[in-house]
C-alpha cells in the first residue's frame, strides 16, 4: 500500500488497444488510472 503523496512506482501495462503504456513516459503530465479490481472475480 502506498502512503498518500508517494509517487507511484514505474510500470508498463497494455492500454485498451493492447499497446504498452509506460508510466515513466508520462512524467510531467496528468495521468488518470481507473480499474475495477473485482471485475474478473465471480459474484
Secondary structure, DSSP 8 states (H G I E B T S, - for coil): ---TT------EEE-TTS-EEEGGGGTTS-------TTTTS--
